[in-house]
Amino acid sequence: MSEVTPGLEVQHEPASDGFTWEPYTSGRGAVLRVRDTSCCGVYDLASEGGQYLILRKDGKEGYEETARGVHANAVAAYIALVQKHLQTHKGASLSDTAGDSSPQ
């Protein structure tokens, strides 16, 4: 585990999904609200303090975040991540997970 010297910014490399993930820490004084959850619960689109972000579990007991900012940018990132995740499911498509309850 590496230590970070106060005042120095940590350089994060983009992950294999093309997004830069950083540890999520609450305590910004705002309520975190999950707006949508992807299939399998892999990603959460959330809002906090007027900003939107995508969360994923960090493999331990916490979360990582990416695409913090305005709604349009976070939603575009969320859609890209969910579409990429759906490719891991053979034969799945966005319409398969949209929750459409209309008769076929």
Secondary structure, 3 states (H helix, E strand, C coil): CCCCCCCCCCCCCCCCCCCCCEECCCCCCCCEEEEEECHHHCCEEEEECCEEEEEEECCCCCEEEEEEECHHHHHHHHHHHHHHHHCCCCCCCHHHCCCCCCCC
